[in-house]
Amino acid sequence: MLFFSYFKDLVGQEVTVELKNDLAIRGTLHSVDQYLNIKLENTRVVDQDKFPHMLSVRNCFIRGSVVRYVQLPPDGVDVDLLHDAARREARGA
Amino acid sequence: MPTKCSMKLLLNYLCNLFRSFNCSMATTTGLESLVDQIISVITNDGRNIVGVLKGFDQATNIILDESHERVFSTKEGVQQHVLGLYIIRGDNIGVIGELDEELDASLDFSKLRAHPLKPVVH
């Protein structure tokens, strides 16, 4: 639940999603769901020459199970708040 | 031998199945906005399949109509293999992209050279 809430707060930010097949997609976070599936808008693949497979795709849905990393803007994260929330969640669980 | 009539019934049943799911979560990504649009699917084994999204469910299983697979290679241009009406199981799906038809039409597939996508490794 914690990361679902966290991603909901990040909607509108530019993120880069790196997938488990090494594909990296940059875009604006449009929405997220309970499975941490991610919908991105204005997408472009990071290395377009190596991965021309998605040249004509501008909006995409990424299945949560296939995400390796979600790269965020460093000033888009309140680390202390996140740290507190994680500590609370760990205590509760 | 599935008849065209029974395939249409299957299509209708599965399309109605997704509509009956109610969305309780505040942010539901949902593929509803992509229904009846041309989409590009990247599967876990590294395939790229393009077709019209007809239906989906909570497990991201999808129904793809008029589908074809785009095979990329480093030696020759993109090959298109026609597939038809497909159900793709959700646990094999990586990315579902909304295909921009104008952009797609401007691409010269015979000139594109690329390594095939890598399979997903968990």
Backbone of each chain as ProteinMPNN parsed JSONL, in Angstrom:
{"seq_chain_A": "MLFFSYFKDLVGQEVTVELKNDLAIRGTLHSVDQYLNIKLENTRVVDQDKFPHMLSVRNCFIRGSVVRYVQLPPDGVDVDLLHDAARREARGA", "coords_chain_A": {"N_chain_A": [[0.812, -1.213, 0.0], [1.995, 1.177, 0.693], [3.802, 2.028, -1.348], [2.056, 2.288, -3.448], [0.486, 4.463, -2.614], [2.545, 6.318, -2.516], [3.347, 6.489, -5.239], [0.992, 7.535, -6.289], [1.116, 10.113, -5.372], [3.138, 11.005, -6.944], [2.153, 11.415, -9.452], [2.177, 13.029, -12.576], [4.796, 13.721, -12.678], [8.029, 13.528, -14.358], [9.301, 10.47, -15.227], [11.599, 7.678, -15.474], [11.2, 4.484, -16.557], [12.696, 1.471, -15.982], [12.775, -1.645, -17.468], [12.513, -5.253, -16.944], [13.524, -6.421, -19.176], [15.573, -4.931, -19.973], [14.775, -2.709, -21.4], [14.259, 0.813, -21.454], [11.993, 3.292, -20.569], [10.976, 6.588, -20.914], [8.799, 9.014, -19.498], [5.755, 10.86, -18.668], [4.299, 10.377, -15.56], [1.188, 9.012, -15.503], [-0.834, 7.449, -14.291], [-1.309, 5.016, -11.643], [-1.754, 1.719, -10.266], [-3.142, -0.7, -7.904], [-1.53, -2.925, -8.354], [0.785, -1.788, -8.929], [1.022, -1.324, -11.627], [1.926, 0.777, -14.293], [1.019, 3.754, -15.945], [2.148, 5.622, -18.592], [2.579, 8.84, -20.126], [3.325, 10.646, -23.169], [5.579, 9.212, -24.074], [8.971, 8.199, -24.623], [11.405, 5.986, -25.831], [14.446, 5.359, -24.151], [16.958, 4.643, -25.424], [16.711, 5.084, -28.495], [17.742, 4.169, -30.904], [18.67, 1.639, -30.438], [16.393, 0.403, -29.606], [13.999, 0.402, -31.588], [11.462, -0.533, -31.493], [9.312, 0.692, -30.255], [8.743, 3.085, -31.519], [6.471, 4.361, -32.605], [4.813, 4.671, -30.471], [3.172, 6.624, -28.088], [1.848, 6.765, -25.691], [1.754, 4.612, -22.923], [1.058, 1.485, -21.223], [2.425, -0.065, -18.535], [3.108, -3.191, -17.251], [3.132, -3.991, -13.844], [4.635, -6.168, -12.92], [6.815, -6.319, -14.538], [8.532, -4.325, -14.159], [11.738, -3.115, -13.385], [13.262, -0.902, -12.339], [12.17, 2.356, -11.175], [13.002, 5.368, -12.183], [13.438, 8.408, -10.585], [12.995, 12.041, -10.398], [15.468, 13.724, -8.51], [14.719, 15.836, -6.8], [12.1, 15.376, -6.563], [11.385, 13.796, -4.575], [10.533, 13.366, -1.192], [12.594, 12.469, 1.006], [12.787, 12.09, 3.803], [10.119, 11.975, 4.669], [9.274, 9.692, 3.345], [10.953, 7.823, 4.502], [10.037, 7.881, 7.148], [7.402, 6.948, 6.768], [7.918, 4.403, 5.786], [9.135, 3.238, 7.97], [7.026, 3.206, 9.778], [5.278, 1.514, 8.444], [6.728, -0.837, 8.422], [6.796, -1.404, 11.113], [4.11, -1.808, 11.62], [3.531, -4.058, 10.045]], "CA_chain_A": [[0.0, 0.0, 0.0], [2.832, 2.363, 0.849], [4.317, 2.492, -2.63], [0.906, 2.697, -4.25], [0.199, 5.836, -2.186], [3.678, 7.131, -2.907], [3.267, 6.748, -6.674], [-0.161, 8.402, -6.551], [1.569, 11.486, -5.155], [4.107, 11.357, -7.975], [1.494, 11.576, -10.76], [2.498, 14.296, -13.212], [6.246, 13.888, -12.753], [8.748, 12.813, -15.415], [10.047, 9.337, -14.673], [12.119, 6.718, -16.444], [10.937, 3.141, -16.053], [13.569, 0.466, -16.589], [12.084, -2.924, -17.396], [13.351, -6.425, -16.734], [14.155, -6.855, -20.422], [16.559, -3.875, -20.211], [14.191, -1.565, -22.098], [14.011, 1.934, -20.542], [11.005, 4.192, -21.163], [10.827, 7.854, -20.195], [7.497, 9.624, -19.757], [5.082, 11.517, -17.543], [3.479, 9.408, -14.829], [-0.227, 9.355, -15.655], [-1.568, 6.798, -13.216], [-0.748, 3.795, -11.086], [-2.828, 0.971, -9.612], [-2.766, -1.528, -6.756], [-0.476, -3.873, -8.736], [1.881, -0.929, -9.358], [1.058, -1.149, -13.076], [2.175, 2.203, -14.509], [0.629, 4.289, -17.241], [2.973, 6.784, -18.898], [2.193, 9.613, -21.304], [4.451, 11.323, -23.823], [6.709, 8.315, -23.873], [9.962, 7.886, -25.645], [12.361, 4.997, -25.364], [15.699, 6.043, -23.855], [17.928, 4.429, -26.498], [15.794, 4.867, -29.624], [18.382, 3.448, -32.013], [18.782, 0.238, -30.063], [15.046, -0.135, -29.427], [13.024, 1.109, -32.426], [10.213, -1.271, -31.408], [8.191, 1.49, -29.769], [8.863, 4.421, -32.099], [5.179, 5.003, -32.855], [3.986, 4.648, -29.262], [3.33, 7.848, -27.294], [1.29, 6.515, -24.352], [1.796, 3.168, -22.728], [0.696, 0.841, -19.972], [3.501, -0.992, -18.202], [2.664, -4.119, -16.221], [3.969, -3.861, -12.659], [5.527, -7.312, -12.738], [7.926, -6.295, -15.484], [9.36, -3.164, -13.831], [12.93, -3.333, -12.56], [13.461, 0.351, -11.592], [11.474, 3.567, -11.592], [13.953, 6.433, -11.903], [12.7, 9.621, -10.246], [13.787, 13.254, -10.254], [15.953, 13.735, -7.127], [13.986, 16.793, -5.963], [10.691, 15.006, -6.539], [11.213, 12.844, -3.477], [10.786, 13.823, 0.171], [13.204, 11.251, 1.552], [12.472, 11.94, 5.233], [8.722, 11.557, 4.765], [9.241, 8.31, 2.88], [11.661, 7.064, 5.53], [9.088, 7.772, 8.266], [6.279, 6.099, 6.354], [8.424, 3.032, 5.666], [9.351, 2.764, 9.34], [5.697, 2.933, 10.33], [4.734, 0.352, 7.735], [7.488, -2.003, 8.877], [6.361, -1.665, 12.485], [2.745, -2.317, 11.54], [3.594, -5.396, 9.447]], "C_chain_A": [[0.844, 1.261, 0.0], [3.269, 2.903, -0.502], [3.214, 2.895, -3.584], [0.565, 4.152, -3.911], [1.305, 6.779, -2.641], [3.639, 7.484, -4.395], [2.09, 7.649, -7.035], [0.246, 9.86, -6.363], [2.519, 11.953, -6.244], [3.482, 11.607, -9.347], [1.771, 12.966, -11.317], [3.992, 14.516, -13.368], [6.837, 13.089, -13.911], [9.528, 11.68, -14.767], [10.604, 8.492, -15.797], [11.923, 5.341, -15.841], [11.874, 2.177, -16.769], [12.929, -0.887, -16.369], [13.064, -4.079, -17.246], [13.922, -7.003, -18.024], [15.139, -5.793, -20.912], [16.047, -2.683, -21.009], [13.957, -0.446, -21.078], [13.095, 2.932, -21.236], [10.863, 5.431, -20.301], [9.454, 8.432, -20.511], [6.947, 10.283, -18.518], [4.181, 10.495, -16.875], [2.019, 9.846, -14.872], [-1.055, 8.726, -14.54], [-0.88, 5.513, -12.792], [-1.903, 3.036, -10.442], [-2.275, 0.078, -8.521], [-1.661, -2.532, -7.085], [0.817, -3.134, -9.098], [2.098, -1.003, -10.864], [1.173, 0.353, -13.275], [1.687, 2.609, -15.885], [1.442, 5.558, -17.457], [2.435, 7.504, -20.118], [3.424, 10.274, -21.882], [5.721, 10.493, -23.756], [7.712, 8.36, -25.01], [10.924, 6.893, -25.011], [13.699, 5.696, -25.207], [16.734, 5.867, -24.964], [17.162, 4.07, -27.764], [16.414, 4.068, -30.763], [18.455, 1.96, -31.718], [17.402, -0.412, -29.979], [14.021, 0.622, -30.266], [11.636, 0.493, -32.327], [9.032, -0.413, -31.003], [8.221, 2.913, -30.318], [7.528, 5.123, -32.265], [4.243, 4.983, -31.649], [4.256, 5.902, -28.449], [2.764, 7.706, -25.887], [1.349, 5.016, -24.129], [1.412, 2.75, -21.32], [1.793, -0.176, -19.701], [3.046, -1.872, -17.053], [3.658, -4.076, -15.045], [5.016, -4.946, -12.519], [6.786, -7.24, -13.588], [8.876, -5.116, -15.22], [10.553, -3.581, -12.992], [13.151, -2.093, -11.707], [12.497, 1.423, -12.078], [12.401, 4.705, -11.189], [13.226, 7.749, -11.75], [13.596, 10.841, -10.232], [14.216, 13.39, -8.786], [15.202, 14.708, -6.226], [12.5, 16.466, -5.92], [10.364, 14.095, -5.378], [11.465, 13.508, -2.133], [11.282, 12.61, 0.94], [12.82, 11.017, 3.006], [11.056, 11.423, 5.449], [8.579, 10.079, 4.426], [9.843, 7.381, 3.927], [10.737, 6.815, 6.73], [7.974, 6.797, 7.954], [6.695, 4.641, 6.286], [8.624, 2.419, 7.05], [8.034, 2.379, 9.991], [5.115, 1.661, 9.74], [5.408, -0.922, 8.224], [7.045, -2.406, 10.278], [4.987, -2.326, 12.476], [2.716, -3.74, 11.04], [4.368, -6.301, 10.374]], "O_chain_A": [[0.481, 2.274, -0.598], [3.126, 4.095, -0.775], [3.417, 3.756, -4.44], [0.377, 4.974, -4.808], [1.041, 7.893, -3.094], [3.87, 8.633, -4.771], [2.176, 8.436, -7.978], [-0.212, 10.738, -7.093], [2.69, 13.155, -6.45], [4.181, 11.965, -10.295], [1.618, 13.964, -10.613], [4.414, 15.402, -14.112], [6.248, 12.117, -14.384], [10.326, 11.911, -13.858], [10.144, 8.574, -16.936], [12.415, 5.056, -14.749], [11.857, 2.071, -17.995], [12.581, -1.248, -15.245], [14.274, -3.915, -17.397], [14.706, -7.952, -17.991], [15.495, -5.748, -22.09], [16.799, -1.744, -21.268], [13.508, -0.712, -19.963], [13.375, 3.37, -22.351], [10.655, 5.332, -19.092], [8.992, 8.355, -21.65], [7.573, 10.276, -17.458], [3.391, 9.824, -17.541], [1.655, 10.901, -14.353], [-1.88, 9.396, -13.919], [0.001, 4.995, -13.477], [-2.924, 3.636, -10.105], [-1.076, 0.096, -8.244], [-0.927, -2.95, -6.189], [1.805, -3.742, -9.51], [3.21, -0.779, -11.343], [0.588, 1.126, -12.516], [1.908, 1.904, -16.87], [1.435, 6.46, -16.62], [1.901, 6.879, -21.035], [4.435, 10.447, -21.2], [6.795, 10.996, -23.426], [7.364, 8.532, -26.178], [11.215, 6.956, -23.817], [14.06, 6.535, -26.033], [17.33, 6.85, -25.403], [16.983, 2.892, -28.073], [15.711, 3.376, -31.5], [18.322, 1.126, -32.614], [17.246, -1.604, -30.241], [13.247, 1.409, -29.72], [10.717, 0.947, -33.008], [7.889, -0.718, -31.344], [7.772, 3.845, -29.651], [7.441, 6.338, -32.091], [3.046, 5.24, -31.772], [5.406, 6.222, -28.148], [3.157, 8.445, -24.985], [1.036, 4.235, -25.027], [1.438, 3.538, -20.375], [2.063, -1.044, -20.53], [2.644, -1.371, -16.003], [4.871, -4.12, -15.245], [6.133, -4.698, -12.064], [7.72, -8.015, -13.382], [9.866, -4.92, -15.925], [10.409, -4.309, -12.01], [13.224, -2.197, -10.483], [12.061, 1.411, -13.23], [12.572, 4.981, -10.001], [12.491, 8.174, -12.642], [14.811, 10.721, -10.076], [13.39, 13.186, -7.896], [15.054, 14.456, -5.03], [11.722, 17.197, -5.308], [9.222, 13.67, -5.206], [12.5, 14.147, -1.946], [10.491, 11.823, 1.46], [12.557, 9.883, 3.405], [10.815, 10.556, 6.289], [7.878, 9.325, 5.102], [9.319, 6.302, 4.201], [10.66, 5.704, 7.255], [7.64, 5.932, 8.764], [5.94, 3.75, 6.673], [8.326, 1.246, 7.276], [7.937, 1.357, 10.671], [4.534, 0.838, 10.448], [4.759, -1.95, 8.418], [6.934, -3.592, 10.592], [4.73, -3.273, 13.219], [1.953, -4.558, 11.554], [4.549, -7.481, 10.075]]}, "seq_chain_B": "MPTKCSMKLLLNYLCNLFRSFNCSMATTTGLESLVDQIISVITNDGRNIVGVLKGFDQATNIILDESHERVFSTKEGVQQHVLGLYIIRGDNIGVIGELDEELDASLDFSKLRAHPLKPVVH", "coords_chain_B": {"N_chain_B": [[-14.11, -27.665, -34.505], [-13.694, -24.324, -34.459], [-16.249, -22.096, -35.279], [-16.894, -19.106, -37.19], [-18.994, -17.795, -36.054], [-19.081, -18.788, -33.426], [-16.682, -17.788, -32.516], [-17.191, -15.075, -32.49], [-19.086, -15.001, -30.501], [-17.566, -15.761, -28.32], [-15.845, -13.591, -28.215], [-17.643, -11.527, -27.586], [-18.552, -12.411, -25.078], [-16.196, -12.326, -23.534], [-15.589, -9.611, -23.717], [-17.711, -8.487, -22.354], [-17.217, -9.513, -19.874], [-15.023, -8.04, -18.812], [-16.239, -5.585, -18.495], [-17.951, -5.971, -16.397], [-16.461, -5.921, -14.11], [-16.03, -4.063, -11.18], [-14.507, -0.917, -10.441], [-12.823, -0.31, -7.621], [-10.635, 0.894, -6.443], [-8.915, 3.991, -5.855], [-7.117, 5.051, -7.803], [-7.29, 3.604, -10.747], [-5.527, 2.081, -13.141], [-6.315, 0.659, -15.512], [-7.289, -0.546, -18.745], [-9.24, 0.477, -20.198], [-9.458, 2.826, -21.699], [-8.065, 2.184, -23.933], [-9.471, 0.395, -25.397], [-10.684, -0.868, -28.481], [-8.755, 0.473, -29.827], [-5.717, 0.662, -31.762], [-3.076, -1.238, -30.65], [0.26, -1.806, -29.384], [1.866, -4.571, -28.298], [4.261, -5.677, -25.992], [5.677, -8.665, -25.315], [6.657, -11.014, -22.696], [8.525, -12.762, -23.744], [9.841, -11.258, -25.525], [8.572, -10.54, -27.882], [6.873, -8.512, -30.338], [3.696, -7.546, -30.723], [1.085, -6.374, -32.706], [-2.175, -5.013, -32.691], [-5.842, -4.737, -32.522], [-7.235, -3.761, -29.531], [-9.6, -5.612, -27.874], [-10.698, -6.546, -25.522], [-10.139, -6.911, -21.949], [-8.92, -8.01, -18.73], [-8.728, -8.038, -15.074], [-6.374, -9.377, -14.613], [-4.806, -8.577, -16.596], [-5.07, -10.122, -18.913], [-5.55, -10.193, -22.384], [-7.616, -9.464, -25.264], [-6.922, -9.544, -28.584], [-7.565, -8.252, -31.687], [-7.295, -8.685, -35.268], [-4.521, -9.097, -35.368], [-0.931, -8.83, -35.756], [2.444, -9.972, -35.864], [5.432, -8.196, -35.341], [8.533, -8.73, -36.538], [11.757, -8.04, -35.677], [15.018, -7.698, -37.063], [18.613, -7.862, -37.365], [19.621, -8.251, -39.792], [17.767, -8.066, -41.908], [14.918, -6.088, -43.033], [11.933, -5.146, -41.094], [9.729, -7.822, -40.452], [6.358, -8.846, -41.023], [4.098, -10.937, -39.494], [1.013, -12.281, -40.0], [-1.55, -12.791, -37.587], [-4.224, -12.784, -36.59], [-7.161, -13.282, -34.582], [-6.44, -13.075, -31.243], [-5.845, -14.283, -27.891], [-4.031, -13.039, -25.325], [-2.22, -14.091, -22.602], [-2.17, -12.556, -19.431], [0.074, -12.805, -17.66], [2.172, -13.009, -19.349], [2.565, -10.586, -20.467], [4.281, -7.515, -21.026], [4.498, -4.712, -21.835], [1.942, -2.449, -22.886], [1.303, -0.528, -25.542], [-0.09, 2.502, -26.856], [-0.679, 2.768, -30.155], [0.363, 5.22, -32.369], [-1.151, 6.004, -35.224], [-0.466, 7.73, -37.325], [2.245, 8.296, -36.906], [3.204, 5.736, -37.101], [2.668, 5.118, -39.76], [4.493, 6.721, -40.982], [6.863, 5.474, -40.676], [9.548, 3.629, -42.129], [9.561, 0.447, -42.542], [11.103, -1.379, -43.911], [13.629, -0.443, -43.782], [14.381, -0.502, -41.153], [16.578, -1.737, -38.72], [17.253, -3.885, -36.123], [18.208, -5.401, -33.017], [16.454, -8.23, -31.814], [14.087, -7.886, -29.117], [15.069, -8.43, -25.709], [14.296, -11.312, -23.667], [12.127, -11.163, -20.747], [13.594, -11.164, -17.594], [13.091, -12.341, -14.447]], "CA_chain_B": [[-13.604, -26.608, -35.4], [-14.431, -23.116, -34.062], [-16.839, -21.368, -36.397], [-16.77, -17.653, -37.071], [-20.075, -17.398, -35.154], [-18.701, -19.09, -32.044], [-15.586, -16.886, -32.167], [-17.802, -13.775, -32.198], [-19.718, -15.166, -29.197], [-16.464, -15.754, -27.344], [-15.388, -12.207, -28.157], [-18.649, -10.757, -26.845], [-18.555, -12.847, -23.682], [-15.003, -11.831, -22.855], [-15.665, -8.154, -23.634], [-18.65, -8.176, -21.276], [-16.582, -9.911, -18.622], [-14.235, -6.951, -18.24], [-17.123, -4.467, -18.131], [-18.668, -6.24, -15.156], [-15.584, -5.688, -12.966], [-16.162, -2.68, -10.716], [-13.238, -0.354, -10.032], [-13.008, 0.254, -6.295], [-9.455, 1.656, -6.059], [-8.943, 5.395, -6.227], [-6.491, 5.203, -9.115], [-7.233, 2.332, -11.461], [-4.944, 2.352, -14.443], [-7.293, 0.171, -16.471], [-6.997, -0.424, -20.165], [-10.501, 0.814, -20.829], [-9.28, 3.9, -22.677], [-7.401, 1.677, -25.127], [-10.325, -0.566, -26.107], [-10.98, -0.533, -29.871], [-7.628, 1.203, -30.406], [-4.625, -0.213, -32.185], [-2.052, -1.228, -29.614], [1.473, -2.576, -29.622], [2.121, -5.315, -27.073], [5.57, -6.318, -25.88], [5.478, -9.819, -24.449], [7.813, -11.357, -21.878], [9.549, -13.478, -24.518], [10.495, -10.304, -26.407], [7.867, -10.354, -29.154], [6.105, -7.276, -30.499], [2.473, -7.894, -31.439], [0.243, -5.196, -32.922], [-3.55, -5.381, -33.019], [-6.887, -3.911, -31.929], [-7.623, -4.277, -28.214], [-11.038, -5.828, -27.816], [-11.11, -6.736, -24.14], [-9.076, -7.178, -21.002], [-9.454, -8.256, -17.394], [-7.87, -7.568, -13.984], [-5.069, -10.048, -14.67], [-4.231, -8.059, -17.843], [-5.256, -10.972, -20.084], [-6.175, -9.313, -23.366], [-8.089, -10.003, -26.543], [-6.372, -8.71, -29.643], [-8.134, -8.607, -32.994], [-6.526, -8.277, -36.451], [-3.164, -8.906, -34.875], [0.217, -9.323, -36.501], [3.682, -9.855, -35.103], [6.512, -7.495, -36.044], [9.795, -9.364, -36.201], [12.906, -7.182, -35.986], [16.281, -8.414, -37.138], [19.724, -6.975, -37.721], [20.057, -8.534, -41.165], [16.805, -7.608, -42.906], [13.89, -5.185, -42.496], [10.914, -5.71, -40.212], [8.785, -8.744, -41.081], [5.065, -8.854, -40.346], [3.403, -12.208, -39.592], [-0.392, -12.084, -39.633], [-1.967, -13.771, -36.585], [-5.689, -12.852, -36.473], [-7.761, -13.022, -33.27], [-5.598, -13.697, -30.234], [-5.946, -13.968, -26.472], [-2.689, -13.089, -24.746], [-2.341, -14.23, -21.161], [-1.614, -11.415, -18.719], [1.403, -12.96, -17.044], [3.177, -12.965, -20.391], [2.577, -9.248, -21.052], [5.182, -6.546, -20.424], [4.073, -3.335, -22.109], [0.889, -2.245, -23.878], [1.458, 0.85, -25.99], [-1.106, 3.003, -27.783], [0.019, 3.032, -31.399], [-0.05, 6.425, -33.07], [-1.182, 5.523, -36.608], [0.259, 8.645, -38.226], [3.667, 8.046, -36.684], [3.48, 4.397, -37.583], [2.638, 5.153, -41.223], [5.666, 7.441, -41.463], [8.046, 4.638, -40.508], [9.874, 2.741, -43.238], [9.948, -0.782, -41.867], [12.093, -2.158, -44.64], [14.956, 0.092, -43.474], [14.684, -0.656, -39.72], [17.384, -2.873, -38.314], [17.424, -3.872, -34.675], [18.264, -6.684, -32.345], [15.172, -8.544, -31.189], [14.049, -7.547, -27.693], [15.472, -9.515, -24.822], [13.179, -11.805, -22.836], [12.086, -10.622, -19.388], [14.204, -12.044, -16.592], [12.627, -11.876, -13.129]], "C_chain_B": [[-14.363, -25.316, -35.085], [-14.952, -22.365, -35.278], [-16.667, -19.884, -36.157], [-17.802, -17.153, -36.069], [-19.661, -17.63, -33.71], [-17.554, -18.201, -31.587], [-16.136, -15.523, -31.788], [-18.466, -13.843, -30.823], [-18.678, -15.1, -28.102], [-15.976, -14.329, -27.127], [-16.343, -11.368, -27.329], [-18.645, -11.097, -25.375], [-17.379, -12.243, -22.914], [-15.014, -10.311, -22.731], [-16.604, -7.751, -22.51], [-18.073, -8.511, -19.911], [-15.806, -8.753, -18.006], [-15.136, -5.813, -17.794], [-17.805, -4.707, -16.803], [-17.778, -6.061, -13.923], [-15.772, -4.254, -12.483], [-14.824, -2.193, -10.171], [-13.407, 0.306, -8.676], [-11.834, 1.144, -5.881], [-9.516, 3.073, -6.598], [-8.31, 5.622, -7.606], [-6.444, 3.83, -9.766], [-6.7, 2.636, -12.844], [-5.887, 1.893, -15.529], [-6.944, 0.417, -17.919], [-8.236, 0.007, -20.936], [-10.347, 1.857, -21.926], [-8.663, 3.389, -23.973], [-8.268, 0.718, -25.928], [-10.733, -0.01, -27.47], [-9.896, 0.33, -30.517], [-6.58, 0.203, -30.864], [-3.518, -0.089, -31.146], [-0.865, -2.088, -30.024], [1.804, -3.256, -28.304], [3.536, -5.857, -27.098], [5.409, -7.438, -24.869], [6.768, -10.149, -23.705], [8.889, -12.126, -22.638], [10.16, -12.565, -25.585], [9.82, -10.104, -27.752], [7.103, -9.042, -29.154], [4.885, -7.614, -31.333], [1.56, -6.687, -31.508], [-1.161, -5.644, -33.285], [-4.532, -4.435, -32.365], [-7.297, -4.538, -30.604], [-9.138, -4.402, -28.147], [-11.528, -5.984, -26.38], [-9.913, -7.03, -23.258], [-9.723, -7.545, -19.68], [-8.435, -7.821, -16.348], [-6.487, -8.214, -14.002], [-4.281, -9.606, -15.898], [-4.221, -9.088, -18.972], [-5.921, -10.069, -21.11], [-6.641, -10.084, -24.601], [-7.627, -9.028, -27.608], [-6.925, -9.164, -30.982], [-7.252, -8.059, -34.108], [-5.046, -8.121, -36.107], [-2.113, -9.442, -35.837], [1.469, -9.103, -35.653], [4.709, -9.133, -35.962], [7.826, -8.1, -35.592], [10.942, -8.465, -36.651], [14.15, -8.044, -36.112], [17.366, -7.439, -37.588], [20.103, -7.143, -39.186], [19.086, -8.0, -42.209], [15.761, -6.733, -42.223], [12.853, -5.914, -41.659], [9.966, -6.617, -40.983], [7.479, -8.728, -40.309], [4.402, -10.205, -40.581], [1.981, -12.019, -39.12], [-0.844, -13.191, -38.68], [-3.489, -13.895, -36.48], [-6.162, -12.525, -35.068], [-6.99, -13.789, -32.205], [-6.051, -13.349, -28.831], [-4.521, -14.092, -25.947], [-2.832, -13.104, -23.237], [-1.556, -13.127, -20.448], [-0.218, -11.607, -18.162], [2.524, -13.001, -18.059], [3.324, -11.569, -21.01], [3.502, -8.3, -20.291], [4.644, -5.14, -20.569], [2.934, -3.336, -23.116], [0.961, -0.781, -24.284], [0.362, 1.247, -26.955], [-0.381, 3.424, -29.048], [-0.534, 4.284, -32.065], [0.015, 6.107, -34.562], [-0.422, 6.411, -37.57], [1.757, 8.382, -38.14], [4.072, 6.711, -37.284], [3.567, 4.37, -39.102], [3.895, 5.825, -41.779], [6.944, 6.616, -41.349], [8.274, 3.761, -41.731], [10.419, 1.441, -42.653], [11.033, -1.566, -42.587], [13.515, -1.697, -44.316], [15.356, -0.156, -42.016], [15.48, -1.926, -39.443], [17.532, -2.792, -36.802], [17.557, -5.29, -34.16], [16.88, -6.971, -31.799], [15.24, -8.221, -29.694], [14.464, -8.746, -26.847], [14.269, -10.034, -24.056], [13.285, -11.229, -21.434], [12.67, -11.645, -18.426], [13.809, -11.527, -15.222], [13.721, -11.979, -12.071]], "O_chain_B": [[-15.548, -25.209, -35.404], [-14.195, -22.04, -36.192], [-16.333, -19.458, -35.051], [-17.54, -16.211, -35.321], [-19.865, -16.764, -32.859], [-17.453, -17.888, -30.401], [-15.621, -14.877, -30.876], [-18.426, -12.875, -30.063], [-18.887, -14.456, -27.074], [-15.725, -13.913, -25.996], [-15.918, -10.592, -26.474], [-18.724, -10.215, -24.52], [-17.535, -11.723, -21.809], [-14.505, -9.77, -21.749], [-16.337, -6.789, -21.79], [-18.402, -7.87, -18.913], [-15.916, -8.506, -16.805], [-14.83, -5.138, -16.812], [-18.204, -3.753, -16.136], [-18.285, -6.05, -12.801], [-15.686, -3.32, -13.28], [-14.095, -2.945, -9.524], [-14.049, 1.35, -8.566], [-12.005, 2.048, -5.064], [-10.09, 3.327, -7.657], [-8.886, 6.293, -8.463], [-5.639, 2.984, -9.374], [-7.328, 3.351, -13.624], [-6.231, 2.687, -16.404], [-6.378, 1.451, -18.274], [-8.284, -0.083, -22.163], [-11.016, 1.788, -22.957], [-8.722, 4.067, -24.999], [-7.872, 0.269, -27.004], [-11.081, 1.164, -27.596], [-10.084, 0.855, -31.614], [-6.555, -0.945, -30.421], [-3.081, 1.011, -30.807], [-0.967, -2.966, -30.88], [2.001, -2.58, -27.295], [3.971, -6.429, -28.098], [5.052, -7.202, -23.715], [7.837, -9.635, -24.035], [10.047, -12.14, -22.22], [10.905, -13.029, -26.448], [10.427, -9.556, -28.672], [6.731, -8.526, -28.1], [5.008, -7.933, -32.515], [1.29, -6.047, -30.492], [-1.331, -6.554, -34.096], [-4.139, -3.455, -31.732], [-7.664, -5.712, -30.556], [-9.865, -3.427, -28.338], [-12.652, -5.596, -26.061], [-8.826, -7.353, -23.738], [-10.936, -7.408, -19.521], [-7.383, -7.289, -16.7], [-5.534, -7.653, -13.461], [-3.233, -10.169, -16.212], [-3.437, -8.946, -19.91], [-6.773, -9.256, -20.75], [-6.149, -11.163, -24.929], [-7.91, -7.832, -27.538], [-6.772, -10.324, -31.366], [-6.54, -7.074, -33.911], [-4.402, -7.148, -36.5], [-2.359, -10.364, -36.614], [1.541, -8.18, -34.842], [4.847, -9.413, -37.153], [8.198, -8.005, -34.422], [11.088, -8.165, -37.836], [14.326, -9.005, -35.363], [17.089, -6.359, -38.111], [20.806, -6.31, -39.758], [19.505, -7.535, -43.269], [15.718, -6.642, -40.997], [12.887, -7.138, -41.529], [9.457, -6.24, -42.038], [7.48, -8.61, -39.083], [4.163, -10.587, -41.727], [1.752, -11.641, -37.972], [-0.573, -14.369, -38.911], [-3.998, -15.0, -36.299], [-5.642, -11.611, -34.427], [-6.898, -15.015, -32.261], [-6.576, -12.261, -28.592], [-3.882, -15.132, -26.108], [-3.486, -12.236, -22.659], [-0.426, -12.811, -20.82], [0.592, -10.68, -18.183], [3.698, -13.025, -17.689], [4.095, -11.377, -21.95], [3.507, -8.284, -19.061], [4.367, -4.457, -19.583], [2.938, -4.108, -24.074], [0.71, 0.106, -23.468], [-0.072, 0.441, -27.777], [0.443, 4.338, -29.017], [-1.737, 4.399, -32.297], [1.105, 5.956, -35.115], [0.195, 5.926, -38.518], [2.444, 8.261, -39.154], [5.134, 6.574, -37.891], [4.422, 3.693, -39.671], [4.315, 5.541, -42.901], [7.988, 7.012, -41.866], [7.33, 3.217, -42.303], [11.598, 1.351, -42.31], [11.787, -2.319, -41.97], [14.482, -2.429, -44.531], [16.532, -0.038, -41.671], [15.115, -3.023, -39.864], [17.895, -1.746, -36.265], [17.086, -6.247, -34.776], [16.192, -6.05, -31.359], [16.308, -8.275, -29.084], [14.245, -9.902, -27.211], [13.32, -9.288, -23.815], [14.366, -10.854, -20.979], [12.301, -12.819, -18.434], [14.15, -10.4, -14.863], [13.494, -11.629, -10.913]]}, "name": "protein", "num_of_chains": 2, "seq": "MLFFSYFKDLVGQEVTVELKNDLAIRGTLHSVDQYLNIKLENTRVVDQDKFPHMLSVRNCFIRGSVVRYVQLPPDGVDVDLLHDAARREARGAMPTKCSMKLLLNYLCNLFRSFNCSMATTTGLESLVDQIISVITNDGRNIVGVLKGFDQATNIILDESHERVFSTKEGVQQHVLGLYIIRGDNIGVIGELDEELDASLDFSKLRAHPLKPVVH"}
